[in-house]
């Protein structure tokens, strides 16, 4: 039997990683071990540099794309949001059903996010002109003031692991990035399930708190003003 090369394993892994409902992550020779997965991921990154999955605690990649905002289409880059917090809200498509309820809810609390020195961007595989048409047509989308980024080639979606091959759409994904461009939280799920802006805001507040108080951590359902935890030997077994 011919031995499968790393490049072939990378091709197989690419299909399984980008499959929205994979049953298992496999390479050419079967299920990959942790070591083989890391080796194959490097091969995958070599052959498909924009397909590598991002990781918590690591910088997000920079992309330049068109965006619709305030009645204009302009070019933006992810790097321009350095120095502030960033919420990236990936969604399947314009002129759909669940999406306007989510994006509209974010728009309704945009001022709260801005007070926390946070920008919001929404991202789909639609073109910027489609964003503009949707903004003009929908009463809910018309309330959006934040940038609506266009990713028609799916490059940003692939980099963040939300792209659905074949469908050409994105899964619902929410990513919180700190002012240094480091990914702090990520949440990707089925497109039939809408997100909660309240939970996104809560996670942002928790991420901001632990950034400012490095020796403390936030317990379950923590909200500003509630008690935090300070990990240490004295706390072991006390909870």
N, CA and C of each residue as an Amber inpcrd file, in Angstrom:
protein
   717
   0.8480000  -1.2020000   0.0000000   0.0000000   0.0000000   0.0000000
   0.8820000   1.2510000   0.0000000   0.5620000   2.2220000  -0.8660000
   1.3460000   3.4390000  -0.9680000   1.1870000   4.2750000   0.2960000
   2.2990000   4.7870000   0.8060000   2.2590000   5.6140000   2.0070000
   1.7460000   7.0120000   1.6640000   0.8480000   7.5250000   2.4860000
   0.2680000   8.8440000   2.2620000   1.2510000   9.9280000   2.6830000
   1.4500000  10.9270000   1.8350000   2.3620000  12.0170000   2.1440000
   1.7100000  13.0160000   3.0850000   2.5210000  13.8780000   3.6960000
   1.9720000  14.9060000   4.5810000   1.1090000  15.8780000   3.8040000
   1.5070000  16.1620000   2.5560000   0.7100000  17.0830000   1.7470000
  -0.6740000  16.5070000   1.4750000  -0.7320000  15.1710000   1.2180000
  -2.0350000  14.5310000   0.9920000  -2.8570000  14.5110000   2.2740000
  -2.1780000  14.2740000   3.4040000  -2.8790000  14.3230000   4.6840000
  -3.4380000  15.7100000   4.9160000  -2.6670000  16.7340000   4.5090000
  -3.1300000  18.1130000   4.6730000  -4.3810000  18.3540000   3.8640000
  -4.4250000  17.8070000   2.6460000  -5.6160000  17.9690000   1.8130000
  -6.8210000  17.2990000   2.4550000  -6.5970000  16.0680000   2.9740000
  -7.6940000  15.3570000   3.6380000  -8.1490000  16.0970000   4.8800000
  -7.1840000  16.5940000   5.6660000  -7.5160000  17.3040000   6.9010000
  -8.2580000  18.5920000   6.5990000  -7.8540000  19.2660000   5.5110000
  -8.5280000  20.5110000   5.1360000 -10.0150000  20.2770000   4.9430000
 -10.3630000  19.1810000   4.2720000 -11.7710000  18.8940000   4.0310000
 -12.5040000  18.5950000   5.3350000 -11.8230000  17.8570000   6.2590000
 -12.4950000  17.5020000   7.5050000 -12.6150000  18.6870000   8.4470000
 -11.5820000  19.5500000   8.4950000 -11.6240000  20.7150000   9.3730000
 -12.6830000  21.6910000   8.9130000 -12.8400000  21.8410000   7.5940000
 -13.7870000  22.8030000   7.0670000 -15.1790000  22.2270000   6.9000000
 -15.3280000  20.9270000   7.1510000 -16.6560000  20.3070000   7.1240000
 -17.4000000  20.7820000   8.3670000 -18.5850000  21.4090000   8.2280000
 -19.2740000  21.9290000   9.4100000 -19.7830000  20.8430000  10.3480000
 -19.8730000  19.5930000   9.8650000 -20.3520000  18.5130000  10.7180000
 -19.4310000  17.2900000  10.6150000 -18.1230000  17.4520000  10.9390000
 -17.2190000  16.3170000  10.8200000 -17.4890000  15.2900000  11.9150000
 -17.4180000  13.9930000  11.5470000 -17.5990000  12.9530000  12.5560000
 -16.2900000  12.6730000  13.2690000 -15.1590000  12.9180000  12.5720000
 -13.8490000  12.7360000  13.1740000 -12.8210000  13.4470000  12.3200000
 -11.7050000  13.8440000  12.9070000 -10.6300000  14.4660000  12.1490000
  -9.7040000  13.3690000  11.6870000  -9.5850000  13.2050000  10.3760000
  -8.7980000  12.1080000   9.8320000  -7.7750000  12.6220000   8.8480000
  -6.7100000  11.8650000   8.6880000  -5.7280000  12.1150000   7.6630000
  -5.7930000  10.9910000   6.6620000  -4.8360000  10.9190000   5.7550000
  -4.8650000   9.8930000   4.7310000  -4.7650000   8.5020000   5.3040000
  -4.1400000   8.3460000   6.4830000  -3.9430000   7.0210000   7.0430000
  -4.8800000   6.6840000   8.1810000  -5.9100000   7.4800000   8.4410000
  -6.8200000   7.2040000   9.5320000  -6.9070000   8.3620000  10.4980000
  -7.3730000   8.0890000  11.7260000  -7.4970000   9.1390000  12.7210000
  -6.1080000   9.6400000  13.1150000  -5.9440000  10.9500000  13.1830000
  -4.6420000  11.5400000  13.4870000  -4.3960000  11.5970000  14.9870000
  -3.1620000  11.2650000  15.3910000  -2.7590000  11.4730000  16.7700000
  -2.5100000  12.9530000  16.9750000  -2.3380000  13.3700000  18.2480000
  -2.0760000  14.7820000  18.5300000  -0.8200000  15.2450000  17.8160000
   0.2390000  14.3810000  17.8280000   1.4900000  14.7470000  17.1660000
   1.2850000  14.8750000  15.6610000   0.6060000  13.8860000  15.0630000
   0.3750000  13.9230000  13.6200000  -0.5040000  15.0960000  13.2310000
  -1.4540000  15.4400000  14.1150000  -2.3110000  16.5910000  13.8220000
  -1.4690000  17.8550000  13.7200000  -0.5140000  18.0450000  14.6510000
   0.3240000  19.2350000  14.6260000   1.1930000  19.2630000  13.3790000
   1.7640000  18.0900000  13.0150000   2.5900000  18.0170000  11.8080000
   1.7630000  18.3550000  10.5790000   0.5530000  17.7730000  10.5200000
  -0.3010000  17.9840000   9.3560000  -0.8070000  19.4110000   9.3040000
  -1.0530000  20.0310000  10.4620000  -1.4900000  21.4140000  10.4790000
  -0.4260000  22.3130000   9.8770000   0.8510000  22.0050000  10.1590000
   1.9280000  22.7950000   9.5670000   1.9400000  22.6340000   8.0480000
   1.7150000  21.3930000   7.5860000   1.6580000  21.1580000   6.1450000
   0.4580000  21.8720000   5.5400000  -0.6570000  21.8430000   6.2520000
  -1.8680000  22.5320000   5.7960000  -1.6140000  24.0330000   5.6610000
  -0.9150000  24.6010000   6.6500000  -0.6440000  26.0410000   6.6140000
   0.2770000  26.3860000   5.4490000   1.2160000  25.4460000   5.1250000
   2.1380000  25.7030000   4.0200000   1.3940000  25.7500000   2.6880000
   0.4750000  24.8100000   2.4910000  -0.2290000  24.7240000   1.2140000
  -1.4310000  25.6580000   1.1450000  -2.0490000  25.9430000   2.3060000
  -3.2240000  26.8120000   2.3530000  -3.0310000  27.8250000   3.4780000
  -2.2070000  28.8570000   3.2660000  -1.8360000  29.7770000   4.3530000
  -2.9930000  30.4750000   5.0110000  -4.1450000  30.6290000   4.3340000
  -5.2810000  31.3220000   4.9460000  -6.2790000  30.3440000   5.5520000
  -5.9220000  29.0480000   5.6180000  -6.8510000  28.0560000   6.1390000
  -6.5040000  27.6250000   7.5640000  -5.4130000  28.1210000   8.1100000
  -4.9950000  27.6840000   9.4350000  -5.9410000  28.2150000  10.4880000
  -6.3230000  27.3510000  11.4080000  -7.2300000  27.7560000  12.4640000
  -6.5230000  28.6880000  13.4410000  -7.2530000  29.6790000  13.9130000
  -6.7080000  30.5830000  14.9200000  -6.7930000  29.9250000  16.2930000
  -6.0870000  30.4920000  17.2520000  -6.0330000  29.8960000  18.5850000
  -6.2170000  30.9640000  19.6580000  -6.8850000  30.5900000  20.7330000
  -7.0260000  31.4640000  21.8910000  -5.6380000  31.8160000  22.4230000
  -5.4510000  33.0950000  22.7630000  -4.1760000  33.5200000  23.3120000
  -3.1320000  33.8590000  22.2710000  -3.5190000  33.7940000  20.9830000
  -2.5970000  34.1080000  19.8940000  -3.1500000  35.2860000  19.0850000
  -2.2720000  36.0010000  18.3770000  -2.7490000  37.1290000  17.5600000
  -3.6460000  36.6540000  16.4260000  -4.6440000  37.4380000  16.0860000
  -5.4660000  37.1200000  14.9300000  -4.7340000  37.5870000  13.6770000
  -4.9630000  36.9440000  12.5380000  -4.3130000  37.3880000  11.3050000
  -4.9240000  38.6920000  10.8140000  -4.1480000  39.4680000  10.0920000
  -4.6700000  40.7090000   9.5320000  -5.2400000  40.4600000   8.1510000
  -6.3650000  41.0890000   7.8640000  -6.9740000  41.0220000   6.5460000
  -7.4260000  42.4170000   6.1390000  -7.3990000  42.6730000   4.8540000
  -7.9380000  43.9050000   4.2980000  -9.1620000  43.5500000   3.4850000
 -10.2600000  44.2910000   3.6830000 -11.5110000  43.9690000   3.0010000
 -12.3700000  45.2160000   2.8660000 -13.3660000  45.1220000   1.9990000
 -14.3290000  46.2120000   1.8800000 -15.3670000  46.0890000   2.9830000
 -15.8720000  47.2330000   3.4250000 -16.8970000  47.2440000   4.4680000
 -17.8970000  48.3520000   4.1730000 -19.1420000  48.0890000   4.5470000
 -20.1940000  49.1070000   4.4100000 -20.4610000  49.7080000   5.7810000
 -20.4500000  51.0490000   5.8500000 -20.7470000  51.7500000   7.1000000
 -21.1340000  53.1900000   6.7940000 -22.1600000  53.6650000   7.4450000
 -22.5960000  55.0670000   7.3090000 -22.8360000  55.4780000   5.8620000
 -23.4430000  54.5720000   5.1060000 -23.7920000  54.8960000   3.7340000
 -22.6400000  54.8760000   2.7480000 -21.4680000  54.4120000   3.1940000
 -20.3000000  54.3880000   2.3140000 -19.6260000  53.0190000   2.3450000
 -18.9620000  52.6930000   1.2350000 -18.1490000  51.4870000   1.1490000
 -16.6960000  51.9170000   1.1690000 -15.9340000  51.3750000   2.0990000
 -14.5250000  51.7300000   2.2290000 -13.7120000  50.4740000   2.5020000
 -12.4050000  50.6270000   2.4540000 -11.5000000  49.5150000   2.7380000
 -11.0370000  49.5890000   4.1830000 -11.1520000  48.4690000   4.8850000
 -10.7240000  48.4050000   6.2840000  -9.7560000  47.2380000   6.4490000
  -8.9820000  47.2870000   7.5140000  -8.1110000  46.1640000   7.8630000
  -8.3230000  45.8390000   9.3250000  -8.1210000  44.5860000   9.6850000
  -8.3130000  44.1990000  11.0820000  -7.2870000  44.8950000  11.9760000
  -6.1110000  45.1810000  11.4310000  -5.0770000  45.8480000  12.2310000
  -5.4860000  47.2470000  12.6860000  -6.4040000  47.8810000  11.9590000
  -6.7740000  49.2490000  12.3280000  -7.5560000  49.2940000  13.6360000
  -8.0040000  48.1320000  14.1070000  -8.7480000  48.1010000  15.3670000
  -7.8510000  47.8180000  16.5670000  -6.5400000  47.7170000  16.3340000
  -5.6050000  47.5600000  17.4530000  -5.7220000  48.7690000  18.3740000
  -5.5600000  48.5360000  19.6560000  -5.6670000  49.6240000  20.6180000
  -7.0480000  49.7170000  21.2440000  -7.9910000  48.9200000  20.7510000
  -9.3250000  48.8390000  21.3420000  -9.7810000  47.3800000  21.2880000
 -10.8230000  47.0770000  22.0080000 -11.3820000  45.7300000  21.9600000
 -12.1960000  45.5760000  20.6820000 -12.3000000  44.3500000  20.2150000
 -13.0000000  44.0930000  18.9570000 -13.9130000  42.8780000  19.0880000
 -15.1720000  43.0560000  18.6980000 -16.1220000  41.9440000  18.6000000
 -16.3050000  41.6320000  17.1210000 -15.9900000  40.4070000  16.7270000
 -16.1800000  39.9750000  15.3420000 -17.3630000  39.0240000  15.2980000
 -18.4280000  39.4270000  14.6000000 -19.6530000  38.6250000  14.5340000
 -19.8310000  38.0810000  13.1140000 -19.4560000  36.8140000  12.9170000
 -19.6400000  36.1510000  11.6290000 -21.0700000  35.6310000  11.5340000
 -21.6630000  35.7290000  10.3500000 -23.0280000  35.2330000  10.1640000
 -23.1840000  34.6940000   8.7440000 -24.2100000  33.8780000   8.4850000
 -24.3350000  33.1840000   7.1950000 -24.5210000  34.0790000   5.9780000
 -25.5330000  34.9530000   6.0030000 -25.8270000  35.7080000   4.7840000
 -26.7850000  36.8540000   5.0520000 -26.7350000  37.8540000   4.1690000
 -27.6900000  38.9530000   4.1910000 -29.0580000  38.4550000   3.7130000
 -30.0880000  39.2210000   3.9900000 -31.4650000  38.9210000   3.5630000
 -31.9180000  37.5410000   4.0560000 -31.5560000  37.2410000   5.2970000
 -31.9810000  35.9760000   5.8980000 -32.8780000  36.2640000   7.0950000
 -32.9570000  35.3500000   8.0490000 -34.0140000  35.4130000   9.0560000
 -33.5020000  35.6090000  10.4860000 -32.6300000  34.7050000  10.9430000
 -32.0760000  34.8430000  12.2860000 -31.0610000  35.9910000  12.3300000
 -30.3110000  36.1610000  11.2480000 -29.2240000  37.1490000  11.2110000
 -29.6680000  38.5680000  11.5830000 -30.7690000  39.0840000  11.0140000
 -31.1380000  40.4520000  11.3890000 -31.5010000  40.6010000  12.8580000
 -32.0180000  39.5300000  13.4850000 -32.3480000  39.6330000  14.9050000
 -31.0810000  39.7620000  15.7420000 -30.0270000  39.0410000  15.3500000
 -28.7500000  39.1160000  16.0730000 -28.0600000  40.4570000  15.8330000
 -27.9110000  40.8130000  14.5560000 -27.1960000  42.0440000  14.2150000
 -27.9350000  43.2770000  14.7290000 -29.2560000  43.2070000  14.7040000
 -30.0490000  44.3120000  15.2290000 -29.9150000  44.4470000  16.7320000
 -29.8280000  43.3060000  17.4320000 -29.6510000  43.3520000  18.8810000
 -28.2900000  43.9560000  19.2320000 -27.2570000  43.5980000  18.4700000
 -25.9390000  44.2110000  18.6760000 -26.0060000  45.7120000  18.4100000
 -26.7180000  46.0940000  17.3570000 -26.8460000  47.5130000  17.0110000
 -27.5550000  48.2860000  18.1170000 -28.5530000  47.6560000  18.7390000
 -29.3050000  48.3170000  19.7890000 -28.4870000  48.5970000  21.0410000
 -27.3680000  47.8840000  21.1920000 -26.5240000  48.0830000  22.3710000
 -25.1260000  48.5600000  21.9880000 -25.0320000  49.0810000  20.7910000
 -23.7430000  49.5450000  20.2650000 -23.0990000  50.5900000  21.1810000
 -23.9020000  51.4910000  21.7160000 -23.3700000  52.5320000  22.5990000
 -22.7330000  51.9390000  23.8570000 -23.3010000  50.8400000  24.3600000
 -22.7270000  50.1910000  25.5370000 -21.3350000  49.6450000  25.2230000
 -21.1980000  49.0480000  24.0410000 -19.9020000  48.5150000  23.6420000
 -18.8920000  49.6430000  23.4290000 -19.3350000  50.7410000  22.8340000
 -18.4240000  51.8570000  22.5870000 -17.9110000  52.4480000  23.8990000
 -18.7740000  52.4790000  24.9320000 -18.3470000  52.9800000  26.2380000
 -17.2670000  52.0920000  26.8380000 -17.2320000  50.8390000  26.4150000
 -16.2120000  49.9010000  26.8760000 -15.0150000  49.8770000  25.9310000
 -14.9120000  50.9220000  25.0930000 -13.8110000  51.0520000  24.1350000
 -13.7160000  49.8230000  23.2400000 -14.8700000  49.4500000  22.7010000
 -14.9800000  48.2470000  21.8810000 -15.6650000  48.5550000  20.5590000
 -15.0880000  48.0440000  19.4770000 -15.7210000  48.1440000  18.1640000
 -16.3470000  46.7980000  17.8130000 -17.4160000  46.8580000  17.0590000
 -18.0730000  45.6550000  16.5560000 -17.9160000  45.6430000  15.0440000
 -17.6430000  44.4800000  14.4690000 -17.7200000  44.3190000  13.0210000
 -18.5160000  43.0520000  12.7420000 -19.3810000  43.1150000  11.7460000
 -20.0790000  41.9110000  11.3040000 -19.4150000  41.4550000  10.0160000
 -19.3990000  40.1440000   9.7780000 -18.7040000  39.5890000   8.6080000
 -19.5380000  38.4740000   7.9950000 -19.7510000  38.5640000   6.6980000
 -20.3840000  37.4760000   5.9470000 -19.7090000  37.3910000   4.5890000
 -20.0720000  36.3830000   3.8080000 -19.4680000  36.2130000   2.4900000
 -20.1900000  37.0180000   1.4150000 -21.1180000  37.8760000   1.8120000
 -21.7790000  38.7670000   0.8610000 -20.8190000  39.8700000   0.4280000
 -21.0990000  40.4850000  -0.7170000 -20.3230000  41.6330000  -1.1690000
 -20.7920000  42.8910000  -0.4370000 -19.9390000  43.9030000  -0.4440000
 -20.2630000  45.1500000   0.2590000 -21.5210000  45.8010000  -0.3090000
 -21.7430000  45.6770000  -1.6130000 -22.9360000  46.2730000  -2.2200000
 -24.2070000  45.5520000  -1.7660000 -24.0910000  44.2580000  -1.4640000
 -25.2310000  43.5210000  -0.9220000 -25.5340000  43.9940000   0.4970000
 -24.4660000  44.2520000   1.2770000 -24.6590000  44.8300000   2.6130000
 -25.4160000  46.1570000   2.5090000 -25.0240000  46.9670000   1.5430000
 -25.6550000  48.2780000   1.3650000 -27.1300000  48.1360000   1.0090000
 -27.4270000  47.1910000   0.1070000 -28.8160000  46.9780000  -0.3020000
 -29.6560000  46.4730000   0.8610000 -29.0810000  45.5750000   1.6670000
 -29.8030000  45.0440000   2.8310000 -30.0360000  46.1530000   3.8510000
 -29.0260000  46.9880000   4.0300000 -29.1360000  48.1050000   4.9770000
 -30.2570000  49.0570000   4.5640000 -30.4060000  49.2670000   3.2600000
 -31.4560000  50.1580000   2.7590000 -32.8400000  49.5280000   2.8590000
 -32.9060000  48.1960000   2.7200000 -34.2020000  47.5100000   2.6320000
 -34.7820000  47.0990000   3.9730000 -33.9440000  46.7960000   4.9400000
 -34.4180000  46.2260000   6.2070000 -34.5080000  47.2720000   7.3140000
 -35.6520000  47.4070000   7.9550000 -35.7810000  48.3580000   9.0740000
 -34.8280000  48.0480000  10.2240000 -34.5650000  46.7510000  10.4620000
 -33.6610000  46.3670000  11.5480000 -32.2110000  46.6720000  11.1760000
 -31.7990000  46.2390000   9.9900000 -30.4130000  46.4250000   9.5700000
 -30.0950000  47.9070000   9.3840000 -31.0930000  48.6990000   9.1010000
 -30.8960000  50.1380000   8.9230000 -30.3700000  50.8090000  10.2040000
 -30.5830000  50.1510000  11.3530000 -30.1260000  50.7220000  12.6260000
 -28.6410000  50.4610000  12.8910000 -28.0010000  49.6280000  12.0660000
 -26.5950000  49.2650000  12.2860000 -25.6730000  50.4410000  11.9690000
 -24.8000000  50.7520000  12.9130000 -23.8050000  51.8060000  12.7130000
 -22.3860000  51.2610000  12.5930000 -22.1830000  50.0240000  13.0090000
 -20.8380000  49.4430000  12.9640000 -20.5070000  48.9300000  11.5510000
 -19.2300000  48.7050000  11.2520000 -18.8260000  48.2310000   9.9210000
 -19.3710000  46.8320000   9.6090000 -19.8740000  46.6800000   8.3990000
 -20.3230000  45.3790000   7.9010000 -19.3100000  44.9340000   6.8460000
 -18.4300000  44.0150000   7.2400000 -17.3200000  43.6080000   6.3880000
 -17.7630000  42.5720000   5.3560000 -17.2760000  42.7220000   4.1390000
 -17.5780000  41.7920000   3.0470000 -16.4080000  40.8250000   2.8640000
 -16.7160000  39.5490000   2.8130000 -15.6980000  38.5020000   2.6360000
 -16.1510000  37.5340000   1.5400000 -16.3580000  38.0280000   0.3030000
 -16.9320000  37.1920000  -0.7520000 -16.0950000  35.9710000  -1.1340000
 -14.7820000  36.0250000  -0.9100000 -13.9250000  34.8710000  -1.2150000
 -13.8070000  33.9080000  -0.0310000 -14.3620000  34.2990000   1.1060000
 -14.3280000  33.4340000   2.2780000 -12.9750000  33.3330000   2.9500000
 -12.0730000  34.2490000   2.6560000 -10.7230000  34.1600000   3.2170000
 -10.7080000  34.3970000   4.7280000 -11.4460000  35.4060000   5.1800000
 -11.4880000  35.6870000   6.6180000 -12.2280000  34.5590000   7.3390000
 -13.3270000  34.1160000   6.7540000 -14.1010000  33.0280000   7.3640000
 -13.2670000  31.7580000   7.4820000 -12.4900000  31.4460000   6.4710000
 -11.6370000  30.2510000   6.5340000 -10.5990000  30.3920000   7.6410000
  -9.9970000  31.5580000   7.7450000  -8.9670000  31.7690000   8.7590000
  -9.5220000  31.6040000  10.1690000 -10.7940000  31.9600000  10.3580000
 -11.4130000  31.8570000  11.6810000 -12.2180000  30.5710000  11.8540000
 -12.1510000  29.6890000  10.8560000 -12.7780000  28.3750000  10.9770000
 -14.2820000  28.3590000  10.8820000 -14.8900000  29.3850000  10.2600000
 -16.3520000  29.4300000  10.1910000 -16.8990000  29.1280000   8.7910000
 -16.0280000  28.9670000   7.8140000 -16.4860000  28.8200000   6.4270000
 -17.0800000  27.4400000   6.1690000 -18.2210000  27.4020000   5.4980000
 -18.8750000  26.1460000   5.1260000 -18.5860000  25.8890000   3.6500000
 -17.6930000  24.9490000   3.3740000 -17.3740000  24.6080000   1.9920000
 -18.6280000  24.0800000   1.2940000 -18.7950000  24.4390000   0.0420000
 -19.9580000  23.9940000  -0.7110000 -21.0890000  24.9930000  -0.6310000
 -21.3920000  25.4330000   0.5890000 -22.4670000  26.4150000   0.7810000
 -21.9640000  27.8280000   0.5040000 -20.6560000  28.0470000   0.7160000
 -20.0980000  29.3810000   0.5080000 -20.5560000  30.3810000   1.5480000
 -20.9740000  29.8910000   2.7020000 -21.4600000  30.7500000   3.7770000
 -20.6490000  30.5190000   5.0410000 -20.9080000  31.3540000   6.0450000
 -20.2240000  31.2290000   7.3250000 -21.1530000  30.6490000   8.3820000
 -20.5730000  29.9230000   9.3080000 -21.2950000  29.5570000  10.5190000
 -21.4100000  30.8020000  11.3990000 -22.2750000  30.7450000  12.3860000
 -22.3490000  31.8450000  13.3430000 -21.1490000  31.7490000  14.2870000
 -20.3330000  32.7650000  14.2580000 -19.1450000  32.7580000  15.1050000
 -18.9320000  34.1130000  15.7430000 -18.5890000  34.1220000  17.0220000
 -18.3320000  35.3660000  17.7370000 -16.9480000  35.2890000  18.3580000
 -16.1190000  36.2850000  18.0740000 -14.7400000  36.3050000  18.5350000
 -14.4750000  37.6370000  19.2380000 -13.8830000  37.5660000  20.4190000
 -13.5220000  38.7720000  21.1670000 -12.0070000  38.8930000  21.1510000
 -11.5240000  40.0370000  20.6600000 -10.0920000  40.2810000  20.4910000
  -9.6870000  41.4610000  21.3630000  -8.5680000  41.3320000  22.0710000
  -8.1500000  42.4050000  22.9740000  -7.3930000  43.5070000  22.2220000
  -7.0470000  44.6000000  22.8800000  -6.3880000  45.7250000  22.1930000
  -5.0360000  45.3960000  21.5650000  -4.4220000  44.2920000  21.9780000
  -3.1510000  43.8690000  21.3940000  -3.3510000  42.9400000  20.2010000
  -4.6020000  42.7150000  19.8320000  -4.8850000  41.8240000  18.7110000
  -4.8690000  40.3630000  19.0800000  -4.9590000  40.0540000  20.3720000
  -4.9340000  38.6670000  20.8470000  -6.3590000  38.1500000  21.0190000
  -6.6210000  36.9650000  20.5000000  -7.9470000  36.3580000  20.6170000
  -8.1920000  35.8900000  22.0430000  -9.2990000  36.3360000  22.6550000
  -9.6110000  35.9920000  24.0370000 -10.7910000  35.0370000  24.1770000
 -11.7970000  35.1580000  23.3360000 -12.8950000  34.2000000  23.3840000
 -13.3490000  33.8760000  21.9680000 -13.8760000  32.6650000  21.7790000
 -14.4430000  32.2830000  20.4960000 -15.6280000  31.3640000  20.7300000
 -16.6600000  31.5390000  19.9030000 -17.8820000  30.7460000  20.0480000
 -18.4650000  30.5400000  18.6540000 -18.4300000  29.3060000  18.1700000
 -18.9450000  28.9820000  16.8340000 -19.9940000  27.8990000  16.9870000
 -21.1580000  28.1130000  16.3540000 -22.2070000  27.1110000  16.5030000
 -23.1160000  27.0300000  15.2860000 -24.0700000  26.1300000  15.3580000
 -24.9920000  25.8580000  14.2610000 -25.7740000  27.1130000  13.8720000
 -26.0530000  27.2330000  12.5730000 -26.7160000  28.4390000  12.0840000
 -28.1890000  28.5480000  12.4620000 -28.7470000  27.5060000  13.0230000
 -30.1480000  27.5790000  13.4380000 -30.3140000  28.1730000  14.8330000
 -29.1880000  28.4670000  15.4940000 -29.2160000  28.9720000  16.8700000
 -28.7290000  30.4140000  16.9060000 -29.5820000  31.3200000  17.3550000
 -29.2040000  32.7310000  17.4480000 -28.3780000  33.0220000  18.6840000
 -27.5920000  34.0770000  18.6040000 -26.7210000  34.4730000  19.7140000
 -27.4080000  35.4190000  20.6870000 -26.7820000  35.5850000  21.8510000
 -27.2640000  36.5150000  22.8680000 -26.2700000  37.6600000  23.0110000
 -26.7050000  38.8690000  22.7060000 -25.8400000  40.0350000  22.8770000
 -25.4780000  40.2230000  24.3450000 -26.4020000  39.8990000  25.2330000
 -26.1410000  40.0340000  26.6630000 -24.9620000  39.1610000  27.0840000
 -24.8880000  37.9430000  26.5330000 -23.7870000  37.0420000  26.8720000
 -22.4790000  37.5200000  26.2450000 -22.5400000  38.0590000  25.0350000
 -21.3380000  38.6040000  24.4050000 -20.7890000  39.7520000  25.2520000
 -21.6790000  40.6190000  25.7150000 -21.2770000  41.7470000  26.5500000
 -20.6910000  41.2590000  27.8650000 -21.2950000  40.2330000  28.4530000
 -20.7970000  39.6910000  29.7180000 -19.3840000  39.1320000  29.5500000
 -19.1620000  38.3810000  28.4780000 -17.8320000  37.8210000  28.2360000
 -16.8060000  38.9310000  27.9990000 -17.2050000  39.9600000  27.2930000
 -16.3110000  41.0980000  27.0650000 -15.9190000  41.7360000  28.3930000
 -16.8980000  41.9720000  29.2520000 -16.6180000  42.5950000  30.5420000
 -15.6970000  41.7250000  31.3930000 -15.8960000  40.3990000  31.3350000
 -15.0370000  39.4860000  32.0850000 -13.6150000  39.5060000  31.5150000
 -13.4950000  39.5180000  30.1890000 -12.1770000  39.5520000  29.5580000
 -11.4420000  40.8440000  29.9040000 -12.1730000  41.9450000  29.9360000
 -11.5540000  43.2220000  30.2910000 -11.1150000  43.2240000  31.7500000
 -11.9250000  42.6170000  32.6100000 -11.5960000  42.6090000  34.0400000
 -10.3130000  41.8160000  34.2940000 -10.2160000  40.6150000  33.7380000
  -9.0340000  39.7890000  34.0120000  -7.7850000  40.3720000  33.3530000
  -7.9710000  41.1380000  32.2840000  -6.8150000  41.8120000  31.6770000
  -6.2550000  42.8650000  32.6340000  -7.1400000  43.5290000  33.3660000
  -6.7200000  44.5780000  34.2940000  -6.3280000  44.0310000  35.6590000
  -6.8080000  42.8360000  35.9870000  -6.5140000  42.2290000  37.2920000
  -5.9480000  40.8330000  37.0450000  -4.6840000  40.7790000  36.6740000
  -4.0640000  39.5490000  36.2160000  -4.0450000  38.3990000  37.1960000
  -4.1690000  38.6760000  38.5060000  -4.1180000  37.5960000  39.4940000
  -5.5040000  37.0670000  39.8590000  -6.5440000  37.6020000  39.2140000
  -7.9070000  37.1710000  39.5080000  -8.5410000  36.4890000  38.2960000
  -9.5380000  35.6480000  38.5650000 -10.2960000  34.9880000  37.4940000
 -11.7880000  35.1520000  37.7810000 -12.5930000  35.0610000  36.7360000
 -14.0370000  35.2650000  36.8810000 -14.7680000  33.9250000  36.8930000
 -15.5500000  33.6480000  37.9220000 -16.2890000  32.3820000  37.9990000
 -17.5010000  32.3720000  37.0600000 -18.2480000  31.2880000  37.1000000
 -19.3940000  31.1050000  36.2130000 -20.3890000  32.2590000  36.3300000
 -20.8540000  32.7220000  35.1670000 -21.8930000  33.7570000  35.0770000
 -21.5030000  35.0730000  35.7420000 -20.1990000  35.3010000  35.9100000
 -19.7280000  36.5190000  36.5710000 -20.1770000  37.7650000  35.8300000
 -20.5350000  38.7900000  36.5930000 -20.8620000  40.1030000  36.0560000
 -20.1490000  41.1630000  36.8780000 -19.8980000  42.3330000  36.2940000
 -19.1960000  43.3940000  37.0090000 -19.8270000  43.6890000  38.3700000
 -18.9870000  43.8110000  39.3800000 -19.4670000  44.0760000  40.7340000
 -19.5510000  42.8300000  41.5880000 -19.5540000  41.6630000  40.9470000
 -19.6130000  40.4090000  41.7030000 -18.2070000  39.9650000  42.1000000
 -18.1460000  39.0110000  43.0240000 -16.8650000  38.5310000  43.5250000
 -16.1270000  37.7240000  42.4600000 -14.8070000  37.8760000  42.4650000
 -13.9520000  37.0770000  41.5970000 -13.1850000  36.0800000  42.4600000
 -12.3240000  35.3150000  41.8330000 -11.5090000  34.3350000  42.5480000
 -10.0330000  34.6540000  42.3410000  -9.2340000  34.3640000  43.3690000
  -7.7830000  34.5150000  43.2600000  -7.1690000  33.1400000  43.4770000
  -6.8400000  32.4450000  42.3820000  -6.3060000  31.0830000  42.5030000
  -5.0410000  31.0290000  43.3450000  -4.9090000  29.9700000  44.1320000
  -3.7290000  29.7790000  44.9700000  -3.8680000  28.5130000  45.7700000
  -2.7810000  28.1190000  46.4280000  -2.7910000  26.8800000  47.2050000
  -3.8550000  26.9110000  48.2900000  -4.0830000  28.0700000  48.9040000
  -5.0610000  28.1730000  50.0000000  -6.4790000  27.8910000  49.5340000
  -6.7320000  28.0110000  48.2330000  -8.0970000  27.8140000  47.7330000
  -8.3530000  26.3890000  47.2760000  -7.2990000  25.5900000  47.1450000
  -7.4590000  24.2330000  46.6390000  -8.4010000  23.4260000  47.5290000
  -9.4280000  22.8540000  46.9390000 -10.3760000  22.0100000  47.6770000
 -11.3960000  22.7590000  48.4780000 -11.3960000  24.0960000  48.3990000
 -12.3300000  24.8880000  49.2100000 -13.6240000  25.2190000  48.4450000
 -13.6700000  24.9380000  47.1650000 -14.8590000  25.2630000  46.3880000
 -15.6820000  24.0110000  46.1080000
